[in-house]
Amino acid sequence: MRIRKLAYVAVFTGLGLALAPLSFPVGPTRAFPGQHFVNGLAGVLVGPWALVVAFLISSLRNMLGLGTLFAFPGSLPGALVVWLVGVVLRRFGKAHYAPLFEPLGTLGLGFPTAAYVVAPLLGVGERFAAGFIPLLAGWAASTFSGSVAAFAVASALRRLGRL
């Protein structure tokens, strides 16, 4: 079973990297719906390993110049919430709904971390604060679209008996 999860981690990391060009600038950050899509699926399929997937994708995107340091607070909390909610929902046979909770982590935990910790460290705190509402809207568009796509795929996997 560990080999299968490791294979999922590699596939999800590769998928996230392949989807990386499908991002758009939002102030000093880059919104990346593919990350939220991968977080939603990984959280349901590999549990806590979803955090490793989110970290690897964020790291590789930064190394390749396809992301910013905001990728870390933008992705890790979402993966954490999907995994935790998935644990609870699995008991009721509803784990495929877990990706819909990814925005709670991204917007509820990640965005404040980006605004109050990462932005000042990078020296863009003023720019971040000045565009707070547009930045929040951009992050919301990214996380909601990725989460809904992940929910659709997780629902299809459930119907196929693969979840």
C-alpha positions as CSV (number, residue, x, y, z in Angstrom):
1,M,0.0,0.0,0.0
2,R,2.9,2.4,0.7
3,I,4.2,2.0,-2.8
4,R,0.8,2.9,-4.2
5,K,0.7,6.1,-2.1
6,L,4.2,7.0,-3.2
7,A,3.2,6.5,-6.8
8,Y,0.2,8.8,-6.2
9,V,2.5,11.4,-4.7
10,A,4.7,11.3,-7.8
11,V,1.8,11.4,-10.2
12,F,0.0,14.2,-8.4
13,T,3.3,16.2,-8.2
14,G,3.8,15.7,-11.9
15,L,0.2,16.7,-12.6
16,G,0.6,19.8,-10.5
17,L,3.7,20.8,-12.3
18,A,2.1,20.1,-15.7
19,L,-0.8,22.4,-14.8
20,A,1.6,25.1,-13.5
21,P,1.4,27.2,-16.7
22,L,-2.3,27.6,-16.2
23,S,-1.9,30.3,-13.6
24,F,-2.6,34.0,-13.6
25,P,-1.1,37.0,-11.8
26,V,-2.9,38.4,-8.8
27,G,-0.9,41.3,-7.5
28,P,2.4,40.1,-6.1
29,T,1.1,36.5,-6.2
30,R,0.2,34.0,-8.8
31,A,-3.2,32.2,-8.6
32,F,-2.9,28.6,-9.5
33,P,-6.2,26.6,-9.7
34,G,-4.3,23.4,-10.7
35,Q,-2.8,23.4,-7.2
36,H,-6.2,23.4,-5.5
37,F,-7.4,20.7,-7.9
38,V,-4.4,18.5,-7.0
39,N,-4.8,19.3,-3.3
40,G,-8.5,18.2,-3.5
41,L,-7.7,14.9,-5.1
42,A,-4.6,14.2,-3.2
43,G,-6.2,14.9,0.2
44,V,-8.9,12.3,-0.6
45,L,-6.7,9.7,-2.2
46,V,-3.4,9.8,-0.2
47,G,-4.4,11.5,3.1
48,P,-1.6,13.2,4.9
49,W,0.8,12.7,1.9
50,A,-1.2,15.5,0.2
51,L,0.9,17.9,2.3
52,V,4.0,16.4,0.7
53,V,2.5,16.8,-2.7
54,A,1.6,20.5,-2.0
55,F,5.0,21.2,-0.7
56,L,6.8,19.5,-3.7
57,I,4.6,21.3,-6.3
58,S,5.2,24.7,-4.5
59,S,8.9,24.1,-4.3
60,L,9.3,23.0,-7.9
61,R,7.2,25.8,-9.2
62,N,9.4,28.3,-7.4
63,M,12.6,26.6,-8.6
64,L,11.3,26.8,-12.2
65,G,10.2,30.4,-11.9
66,L,6.5,29.5,-12.3
67,G,5.4,30.6,-8.8
68,T,6.1,32.8,-5.9
69,L,6.8,32.1,-2.2
70,F,3.0,32.7,-1.7
71,A,2.6,29.2,-3.1
72,F,3.4,27.7,0.3
73,P,0.7,29.4,2.4
74,G,-1.6,29.2,-0.7
75,S,-1.4,25.4,-1.0
76,L,-0.4,23.7,2.3
77,P,-3.3,24.7,4.4
78,G,-5.8,23.7,1.7
79,A,-4.3,20.2,1.5
80,L,-4.3,19.9,5.3
81,V,-8.0,20.8,5.5
82,V,-9.0,18.4,2.7
83,W,-7.2,15.6,4.4
84,L,-8.7,16.3,7.8
85,V,-12.2,16.7,6.4
86,G,-11.7,13.6,4.3
87,V,-11.0,11.6,7.4
88,V,-14.3,12.6,9.0
89,L,-16.3,12.3,5.8
90,R,-14.9,8.8,5.0
91,R,-16.7,7.5,8.1
92,F,-20.0,8.5,6.4
93,G,-19.0,7.3,2.9
94,K,-18.9,10.9,1.7
95,A,-15.2,11.5,1.3
96,H,-15.7,12.8,-2.3
97,Y,-17.1,16.0,-0.8
98,A,-13.8,16.8,1.0
99,P,-12.3,18.8,-1.9
100,L,-15.1,21.3,-1.5
101,F,-13.5,22.3,1.9
102,E,-10.1,23.2,0.3
103,P,-11.1,26.9,0.2
104,L,-11.4,26.9,4.0
105,G,-7.7,26.1,4.3
106,T,-6.6,28.3,1.5
107,L,-8.7,31.4,2.3
108,G,-9.1,30.8,6.1
109,L,-5.6,29.9,7.0
110,G,-3.3,30.5,4.0
111,F,-4.4,33.9,2.9
112,P,-4.0,35.5,6.4
113,T,-0.6,33.8,6.6
114,A,0.4,35.2,3.2
115,A,-0.9,38.7,4.1
116,Y,0.6,39.0,7.6
117,V,3.7,36.8,7.4
118,V,5.0,36.2,3.9
119,A,4.1,39.6,2.3
120,P,6.0,41.7,4.9
121,L,9.0,39.2,4.8
122,L,9.2,39.7,1.0
123,G,8.8,43.5,1.3
124,V,5.5,43.6,-0.5
125,G,3.3,44.1,2.5
126,E,2.2,47.6,1.4
127,R,1.3,46.3,-2.1
128,F,-0.5,43.3,-0.6
129,A,-2.4,45.5,1.9
130,A,-3.4,48.0,-0.8
131,G,-4.9,45.3,-3.0
132,F,-6.3,43.2,-0.2
133,I,-9.8,42.7,-1.7
134,P,-8.7,42.1,-5.3
135,L,-6.1,39.6,-4.0
136,L,-8.6,37.8,-1.9
137,A,-11.0,37.7,-4.9
138,G,-8.2,36.2,-7.1
139,W,-7.3,33.6,-4.5
140,A,-11.0,32.8,-4.1
141,A,-11.4,32.3,-7.8
142,S,-8.4,30.1,-7.9
143,T,-9.3,27.9,-5.0
144,F,-13.0,27.6,-5.8
145,S,-12.5,26.6,-9.4
146,G,-9.8,24.0,-8.5
147,S,-11.9,22.6,-5.7
148,V,-15.0,22.2,-7.8
149,A,-13.0,20.5,-10.5
150,A,-11.5,18.1,-7.9
151,F,-14.9,17.4,-6.4
152,A,-16.2,16.5,-9.9
153,V,-13.3,14.1,-10.5
154,A,-13.6,12.6,-6.9
155,S,-17.3,12.1,-7.5
156,A,-16.6,10.3,-10.8
157,L,-14.0,8.1,-9.1
158,R,-16.6,7.3,-6.4
159,R,-19.2,6.3,-9.0
160,L,-16.5,4.1,-10.7
161,G,-15.8,2.4,-7.3
162,R,-12.2,3.8,-7.2
163,L,-12.6,6.0,-4.2
